[in-house]
Amino acid sequence: MGMLKEIVLQTERKEQAVDITDRVQAAIREAGVREGFVFIYVPHATAAVSIHRHAENPDAILLEETLKAIKPGPEGESLSKAAFVAPTEVGIVKDGRMVLGDDQRIYFYEFEGPKNRKVYIYVGS
C-alpha cells in the first residue's frame, strides 16, 4: 500500500531554503501509514532536498561556505550545488510520523530561483 503526493512551491529568491517538514508529515497522515517509509524526490536539476538541524532563519543553512567551493562556471554552479546536496531523502515512518531527531527538519533547496517547483512524496508500508 502506498500513496504519492505532489506539493508545489513558489520560491522567491535565487538561492533559498524552504522548510517542508509539515507538508511531509501531512502527506504521511493523509496516507494513513502507521509504520513504513517515506521517499522524498525533487525532479529539478537545480534544486534539492535534505534533512538538517532546525534553524530560526532557514537561509542560514544554505551550506554557503561548503558550496562556495563549487565553481564550475556561471551556467553550471546551480546544477553542481543541487547534485552535491541531492534530489532525494528517505525516512522511516513510525507511529504515523517520519522519524526525525529532536531538532531536525526537512528542507527544500532552491539554487536557481525564483521558480515554481514540485516535490514528490511517496509514503509506503
KAKA-V357156 format. One record per residue. N is the residue number from 1. RES is the residue in three letters. SS is DSSP state (alpha for helix, beta for strand, coil for the rest). OMEGA is omega in degrees with one decimal (NA if undefined). BURIAL is b if it has 16 or more other ideal C-beta (glycine too) atoms within 10 Angstrom, else e. Layout:
BEGIN
n=N res=RES ss=SS omega=OMEGA burial=BURIAL
n=N res=RES ss=SS omega=OMEGA burial=BURIAL
END
This chain:
BEGIN
n=1 res=MET ss=coil omega=179.0 burial=e
n=2 res=GLY ss=beta omega=179.4 burial=e
n=3 res=MET ss=beta omega=176.5 burial=e
n=4 res=LEU ss=beta omega=-179.4 burial=e
n=5 res=LYS ss=beta omega=175.5 burial=b
n=6 res=GLU ss=beta omega=172.5 burial=e
n=7 res=ILE ss=beta omega=-177.9 burial=b
n=8 res=VAL ss=beta omega=178.5 burial=e
n=9 res=LEU ss=beta omega=170.3 burial=b
n=10 res=GLN ss=beta omega=179.2 burial=e
n=11 res=THR ss=coil omega=-172.2 burial=b
n=12 res=GLU ss=coil omega=-176.2 burial=e
n=13 res=ARG ss=coil omega=179.0 burial=e
n=14 res=LYS ss=coil omega=176.5 burial=e
n=15 res=GLU ss=coil omega=-173.6 burial=b
n=16 res=GLN ss=beta omega=171.6 burial=b
n=17 res=ALA ss=beta omega=-178.5 burial=b
n=18 res=VAL ss=beta omega=178.5 burial=b
n=19 res=ASP ss=beta omega=-179.6 burial=b
n=20 res=ILE ss=coil omega=-176.7 burial=b
n=21 res=THR ss=alpha omega=-177.1 burial=e
n=22 res=ASP ss=alpha omega=178.2 burial=e
n=23 res=ARG ss=alpha omega=177.3 burial=b
n=24 res=VAL ss=alpha omega=179.6 burial=b
n=25 res=GLN ss=alpha omega=177.9 burial=b
n=26 res=ALA ss=alpha omega=178.0 burial=e
n=27 res=ALA ss=alpha omega=177.9 burial=b
n=28 res=ILE ss=alpha omega=177.0 burial=b
n=29 res=ARG ss=alpha omega=-179.6 burial=e
n=30 res=GLU ss=alpha omega=179.7 burial=e
n=31 res=ALA ss=alpha omega=179.9 burial=b
n=32 res=GLY ss=coil omega=-179.8 burial=e
n=33 res=VAL ss=coil omega=178.8 burial=b
n=34 res=ARG ss=coil omega=177.9 burial=e
n=35 res=GLU ss=coil omega=-178.8 burial=e
n=36 res=GLY ss=beta omega=-178.0 burial=b
n=37 res=PHE ss=beta omega=174.2 burial=b
n=38 res=VAL ss=beta omega=179.6 burial=b
n=39 res=PHE ss=beta omega=-177.8 burial=e
n=40 res=ILE ss=beta omega=-175.7 burial=b
n=41 res=TYR ss=beta omega=176.9 burial=e
n=42 res=VAL ss=coil omega=-175.3 burial=b
n=43 res=PRO ss=coil omega=-178.4 burial=e
n=44 res=HIS ss=coil omega=-178.4 burial=b
n=45 res=ALA ss=coil omega=-176.4 burial=e
n=46 res=THR ss=coil omega=176.1 burial=b
n=47 res=ALA ss=beta omega=-175.6 burial=b
n=48 res=ALA ss=beta omega=177.6 burial=b
n=49 res=VAL ss=beta omega=179.5 burial=b
n=50 res=SER ss=beta omega=176.2 burial=b
n=51 res=ILE ss=beta omega=-178.7 burial=e
n=52 res=HIS ss=beta omega=172.6 burial=b
n=53 res=ARG ss=beta omega=178.7 burial=e
n=54 res=HIS ss=coil omega=177.0 burial=e
n=55 res=ALA ss=coil omega=176.6 burial=e
n=56 res=GLU ss=coil omega=176.2 burial=e
n=57 res=ASN ss=coil omega=-176.7 burial=e
n=58 res=PRO ss=alpha omega=179.6 burial=b
n=59 res=ASP ss=alpha omega=178.9 burial=e
n=60 res=ALA ss=alpha omega=-178.5 burial=e
n=61 res=ILE ss=alpha omega=179.2 burial=b
n=62 res=LEU ss=coil omega=177.6 burial=b
n=63 res=LEU ss=coil omega=-171.1 burial=b
n=64 res=GLU ss=alpha omega=-176.1 burial=e
n=65 res=GLU ss=alpha omega=179.1 burial=e
n=66 res=THR ss=alpha omega=-175.7 burial=e
n=67 res=LEU ss=alpha omega=177.4 burial=b
n=68 res=LYS ss=alpha omega=-179.8 burial=e
n=69 res=ALA ss=coil omega=-179.6 burial=e
n=70 res=ILE ss=coil omega=-177.4 burial=e
n=71 res=LYS ss=coil omega=-179.8 burial=e
n=72 res=PRO ss=coil omega=-177.2 burial=e
n=73 res=GLY ss=coil omega=-174.0 burial=e
n=74 res=PRO ss=coil omega=-177.8 burial=e
n=75 res=GLU ss=coil omega=-176.2 burial=e
n=76 res=GLY ss=coil omega=-175.5 burial=e
n=77 res=GLU ss=alpha omega=-178.4 burial=b
n=78 res=SER ss=alpha omega=177.1 burial=b
n=79 res=LEU ss=alpha omega=-179.2 burial=b
n=80 res=SER ss=alpha omega=178.5 burial=b
n=81 res=LYS ss=alpha omega=179.9 burial=b
n=82 res=ALA ss=alpha omega=179.1 burial=b
n=83 res=ALA ss=alpha omega=179.6 burial=e
n=84 res=PHE ss=alpha omega=-178.9 burial=b
n=85 res=VAL ss=alpha omega=173.9 burial=b
n=86 res=ALA ss=coil omega=-178.1 burial=e
n=87 res=PRO ss=coil omega=-175.2 burial=b
n=88 res=THR ss=beta omega=168.7 burial=e
n=89 res=GLU ss=beta omega=175.7 burial=b
n=90 res=VAL ss=beta omega=179.7 burial=e
n=91 res=GLY ss=beta omega=178.0 burial=b
n=92 res=ILE ss=beta omega=173.8 burial=e
n=93 res=VAL ss=beta omega=178.3 burial=b
n=94 res=LYS ss=beta omega=-179.2 burial=e
n=95 res=ASP ss=coil omega=174.9 burial=e
n=96 res=GLY ss=coil omega=-179.5 burial=e
n=97 res=ARG ss=beta omega=173.6 burial=b
n=98 res=MET ss=beta omega=179.7 burial=b
n=99 res=VAL ss=coil omega=176.4 burial=e
n=100 res=LEU ss=coil omega=173.9 burial=b
n=101 res=GLY ss=coil omega=-176.1 burial=e
n=102 res=ASP ss=coil omega=-174.7 burial=e
n=103 res=ASP ss=coil omega=-178.0 burial=e
n=104 res=GLN ss=beta omega=176.2 burial=e
n=105 res=ARG ss=beta omega=179.0 burial=b
n=106 res=ILE ss=beta omega=-177.2 burial=b
n=107 res=TYR ss=beta omega=168.7 burial=b
n=108 res=PHE ss=beta omega=179.6 burial=b
n=109 res=TYR ss=beta omega=173.9 burial=b
n=110 res=GLU ss=beta omega=178.0 burial=b
n=111 res=PHE ss=coil omega=-179.9 burial=b
n=112 res=GLU ss=coil omega=-177.9 burial=b
n=113 res=GLY ss=coil omega=-4.6 burial=b
n=114 res=PRO ss=coil omega=-178.6 burial=e
n=115 res=LYS ss=coil omega=166.9 burial=e
n=116 res=ASN ss=beta omega=-176.7 burial=e
n=117 res=ARG ss=beta omega=176.7 burial=b
n=118 res=LYS ss=beta omega=172.3 burial=e
n=119 res=VAL ss=beta omega=177.2 burial=b
n=120 res=TYR ss=beta omega=-179.8 burial=e
n=121 res=ILE ss=beta omega=176.3 burial=b
n=122 res=TYR ss=beta omega=179.2 burial=b
n=123 res=VAL ss=beta omega=-178.7 burial=b
n=124 res=GLY ss=beta omega=178.2 burial=e
n=125 res=SER ss=coil omega=NA burial=e
END
